Amino acid sequence: LSYVIYIAEKQHYDLVWQVGMMTAILVTYYYGGLQNSVTLSLKLYAVVGAIMYLVYFLLSFHVSKGYQKKDDSNYRCRHGQSRVNI
């Protein structure tokens, strides 16, 4: 999924998601620790992880719909020839 975001050059969306994922995981561990329950921590981790990956999937879908290849005229050389994209 992450390649869609990189191809569309929207890495800042990925960074925000990664920070959100890390925060969510830390909160689930912290809350489970407060309740003194490893089982609760794992259940919360599973639920929050599933929700975060659903958000990531929707974000990737949204980015892929909005991604359009740049106009070819932006890639013209001085002599009117198109550059070769590798």
C-alpha positions in Angstrom: 0.0 0.0 0.0 2.7 2.5 0.8 4.1 2.5 -2.7 0.9 4.2 -4.0 1.7 7.1 -1.6 5.3 7.2 -2.7 4.5 7.2 -6.4 2.0 10.0 -5.9 4.8 11.9 -4.0 2.6 12.3 -0.9 5.2 11.1 1.7 4.0 13.6 4.2 0.7 11.7 4.4 2.6 8.6 5.2 4.6 10.4 7.9 1.5 11.6 9.6 0.0 8.1 9.4 3.2 6.5 10.8 3.2 9.0 13.8 -0.5 8.3 14.4 0.1 4.6 14.3 3.0 4.9 16.8 0.9 7.0 19.1 -2.0 4.7 18.9 0.2 1.7 19.8 1.8 3.5 22.7 -1.6 4.5 24.0 -2.9 0.9 23.8 0.1 -0.4 25.7 -0.1 2.4 28.3 -3.8 1.8 28.9 -3.3 -2.0 29.1 -0.5 -1.3 31.6 -2.8 0.9 33.7 -5.4 -1.8 33.8 -2.6 -4.4 34.5 -3.9 -6.5 31.7 -1.7 -8.0 28.9 -4.8 -9.4 27.3 -6.5 -6.0 27.1 -3.3 -4.5 25.6 -3.3 -7.1 22.9 -7.0 -6.8 22.1 -6.7 -3.0 21.9 -3.6 -3.3 19.7 -5.4 -5.6 17.3 -8.5 -3.4 17.1 -6.5 -0.1 16.8 -4.1 -1.7 14.3 -7.0 -2.8 12.1 -8.6 0.6 12.2 -5.3 2.3 11.4 -4.7 0.0 8.4 -8.2 0.6 7.2 -7.5 4.4 7.3 -4.2 3.7 5.5 -6.0 1.8 2.8 -8.6 4.5 2.4 -5.8 7.1 2.2 -4.0 5.1 -0.4 -7.2 4.8 -2.4 -7.9 8.5 -2.2 -4.3 9.4 -3.2 -4.4 6.9 -6.2 -7.7 8.5 -7.4 -6.2 11.9 -7.4 -2.9 11.0 -8.9 -2.5 12.0 -12.5 0.7 11.9 -14.5 2.1 15.4 -15.0 1.5 17.0 -18.4 4.0 15.8 -21.0 4.7 19.4 -22.0 6.5 19.9 -18.7 9.0 17.3 -19.7 10.0 18.7 -23.1 13.7 19.3 -23.9 14.9 22.5 -25.6 14.4 21.0 -29.0 10.9 19.8 -28.5 11.8 16.2 -27.8 10.3 14.4 -24.9 12.7 13.2 -22.2 13.0 9.5 -21.6 11.6 8.5 -18.2 13.4 5.6 -16.7 
